[in-house]
Amino acid sequence: MHILDNGTSPPFLLVDDIDVHYGAVQALFGVSLHVQTGEVVSVLGGNASGKSTTLKSVLGLVSPTRGRIEIEGQPTRGLQSPDVIDLGVASVPEGRRIFPGMSVYENLLMGAYPRRREKEQISKDLAEVFESFPRLAERRKQAAGTLSGGEQQMLALGRAWLRRAKLVCIDEPSMGLSPKFVDMVYEVLFRWKAAGQTILLVEQNARIALELADRAYVLQHGHVILEGSAAGLVADPMVQKAYLGAA
């Protein structure tokens, strides 16, 4: 499936007809998607569907064996993950990947490191993160590794926000969290959306992901089997049965 010119503005992110292999095992088969500036796009699917591999391909953590990925029109083939991040991308990975021995405050500053000369703006952004996540403000001097899973997810989101990236890629933000923490995390993501943040979201919780997203893609066994507006997919009987718990 190739992405064709439909007369709209070029997408910020273009993933066009990519295959991905892990050794002899093929994980993605001709996957295509795109994300416009200011849009929230969700990638849904069950275990081993290929959704996390798709995100890793965008971030330069795995290399497609066929197809192309472009960020603002620039091909990313041959770029390593740090080079992709330098194009204006931030990552909130599955499992948070915080620095456990560093304080909450130090972890947040790591997110702002590429902007370290913008001291006044960083101070404002830190205040905004602490306002969004009061628990982080209370624990700013605490070692990040001692936080609960939900608090670590807040920290990972705050670190990404301090990057002030053009595109934020988020992998399974609700995984392992209590409903209370899921609500807190998504409250912030809805605020990001309202502020115009461009987001590519991989999520197991289809119901809340489709509430947040403008559009979504459904993957199964490495293939895109459905795509469309979030509202359209919520109404799709197949999505209702497979992902939303409808009878």
C-alpha positions in Angstrom: 0.0 0.0 0.0 1.6 3.2 -1.2 0.8 6.7 0.1 -0.2 8.8 -2.9 -0.5 12.6 -3.3 -4.0 13.5 -2.3 -3.7 17.3 -2.8 -3.3 18.1 0.9 -0.2 19.5 2.6 2.8 17.1 2.9 2.7 15.1 6.1 5.1 15.8 8.9 5.7 12.0 9.1 5.4 9.7 6.1 5.8 5.9 6.5 5.5 4.4 3.0 5.2 0.7 2.2 7.8 -0.5 4.7 8.8 -4.1 5.4 10.8 -4.9 8.6 12.6 -8.2 9.3 14.1 -9.5 12.5 16.6 -11.9 11.0 14.6 -14.4 8.9 11.3 -13.4 10.6 9.3 -10.7 8.8 7.5 -8.4 11.3 6.0 -5.7 9.0 4.5 -6.2 5.5 4.0 -3.0 3.4 3.0 -0.8 6.3 2.0 2.8 5.4 0.8 5.6 7.5 1.2 9.4 7.8 0.8 12.1 10.4 0.0 15.7 9.6 1.4 18.5 11.7 -0.9 19.0 14.7 -2.6 15.7 14.3 -2.9 12.8 16.8 -2.6 9.4 15.1 -3.0 6.1 17.0 -1.7 2.7 16.0 -3.8 -0.1 17.4 -3.4 -3.9 17.5 -3.0 -6.9 19.7 0.2 -8.5 20.8 2.7 -9.2 18.0 0.7 -7.1 15.6 3.7 -5.0 14.6 2.6 -1.7 16.2 5.7 -1.3 18.4 7.9 -2.3 15.5 6.3 0.5 13.4 7.2 3.0 16.1 10.7 1.7 16.4 11.1 2.1 12.7 10.1 5.7 12.9 12.6 6.3 15.7 15.4 4.6 13.8 15.7 1.8 16.3 15.1 -0.8 13.6 15.8 -0.4 9.8 13.1 -1.3 7.2 14.3 -3.7 4.5 12.0 -2.0 2.0 10.0 1.2 1.7 10.7 4.7 3.0 10.2 6.9 6.0 10.4 10.7 5.8 10.2 13.4 8.5 9.3 16.8 7.1 10.3 15.5 3.7 13.7 14.3 4.8 14.4 10.5 4.3 15.6 8.8 7.4 17.1 5.8 5.8 20.6 5.3 7.2 20.0 7.6 10.2 20.6 6.3 13.7 18.1 7.0 16.5 19.9 10.1 17.8 19.9 11.6 14.3 16.1 11.1 14.1 15.7 12.7 17.5 17.6 15.7 16.2 15.0 16.1 13.5 12.6 17.2 16.2 11.2 13.9 17.5 10.8 12.9 21.2 10.1 9.4 22.5 8.1 8.1 25.4 9.1 4.5 25.2 7.3 1.4 26.6 8.7 0.8 30.1 9.4 4.5 30.6 13.2 4.2 30.4 13.9 6.8 33.1 17.3 7.1 34.8 16.6 5.4 38.1 19.6 6.7 40.0 18.9 10.3 39.1 16.4 12.6 40.8 13.0 13.5 39.2 14.4 17.0 38.6 17.5 15.7 36.9 15.5 13.3 34.7 13.4 16.2 33.5 16.4 18.3 32.7 17.7 15.5 30.5 14.7 16.1 28.3 15.6 19.7 28.0 19.3 19.1 27.3 19.2 19.8 23.6 17.7 23.3 24.5 20.0 23.8 27.5 20.8 27.4 26.4 17.1 28.4 26.7 17.3 28.7 30.5 14.3 31.0 30.9 12.0 29.0 28.8 13.1 25.7 30.4 12.2 27.1 33.8 8.7 28.0 32.5 8.3 24.5 31.0 9.4 22.9 34.2 6.8 24.9 36.1 4.2 23.7 33.5 5.2 20.0 34.0 5.0 20.4 37.8 1.6 22.0 37.5 0.4 19.1 35.3 1.9 16.5 37.5 1.9 17.7 41.2 3.2 14.3 42.3 6.4 15.1 40.4 6.7 18.5 42.1 6.4 16.8 45.5 9.1 14.3 44.6 11.4 16.4 42.6 14.4 15.5 44.7 13.5 11.8 45.0 15.4 9.2 43.0 13.3 8.3 39.9 13.8 4.6 40.5 11.8 4.8 43.7 8.6 6.2 42.0 5.6 4.0 41.3 4.9 2.9 37.7 2.3 5.6 37.2 4.7 8.3 38.5 7.4 7.0 36.3 5.1 7.3 33.3 4.3 10.9 34.3 8.1 11.5 34.5 8.6 10.1 31.0 5.9 12.3 29.6 7.3 15.4 31.4 10.7 14.7 30.0 9.3 14.4 26.5 7.4 17.7 26.9 10.6 19.5 28.0 12.2 18.3 24.7 9.6 20.6 22.9 9.7 18.2 20.0 7.7 18.7 16.8 6.6 15.0 17.0 6.1 13.0 20.2 6.1 9.2 19.7 4.4 7.4 22.6 4.5 3.6 23.1 1.8 2.0 25.3 1.4 4.8 27.9 -1.4 2.9 29.8 0.4 -0.4 30.1 0.6 -1.6 33.7 -1.1 1.4 35.1 -4.2 1.6 37.4 -7.3 3.3 35.9 -6.6 6.3 38.1 -3.1 6.8 36.6 -4.4 6.1 33.1 -6.9 8.9 33.5 -4.1 11.3 34.8 -1.8 10.5 31.9 -4.5 10.9 29.3 -5.7 14.1 30.8 -2.3 15.5 30.0 -2.3 14.0 26.5 -5.6 15.7 25.8 -4.1 19.0 26.9 -1.1 18.4 24.5 -3.6 17.8 21.7 -5.4 21.0 22.5 -2.1 22.8 22.3 -1.5 21.5 18.8 1.2 18.9 19.7 1.8 16.3 16.9 1.6 12.8 18.4 2.0 9.2 17.1 0.6 6.9 19.7 0.9 3.1 20.0 -1.7 1.9 22.5 -3.3 -1.3 23.7 -6.2 0.5 25.2 -8.2 1.1 22.0 -11.1 2.8 23.6 -9.2 5.7 25.2 -6.7 5.9 22.2 -9.6 6.4 19.8 -11.0 9.1 22.1 -7.8 11.0 21.8 -6.8 10.4 18.2 -7.9 12.2 15.1 -7.2 9.1 12.9 -6.0 5.6 13.6 -4.5 2.5 11.9 -5.2 -1.1 13.0 -2.4 -3.6 12.6 -2.7 -7.4 12.6 0.2 -9.8 12.0 2.3 -6.9 10.5 -0.3 -5.7 8.1 -2.5 -2.6 8.2 -6.0 -4.0 8.0 -8.0 -0.9 8.8 -7.4 2.8 8.8 -9.6 5.9 9.0 -11.0 8.6 11.3 -11.1 7.7 15.0 -14.9 8.2 15.0 -15.3 6.0 12.0 -13.2 3.2 13.6 -15.2 3.4 16.8 -18.3 2.7 14.8 -16.8 -0.2 12.9 -18.2 -3.5 14.0 -14.9 -5.3 13.6 -13.1 -2.8 15.8 -16.0 -2.9 18.3 -15.8 -6.7 18.6 -12.0 -7.1 18.6 -10.9 -4.1 20.6 -13.8 -2.4 22.3 -15.4 -5.4 24.0 -18.7 -5.2 22.1 -20.7 -8.4 21.9 
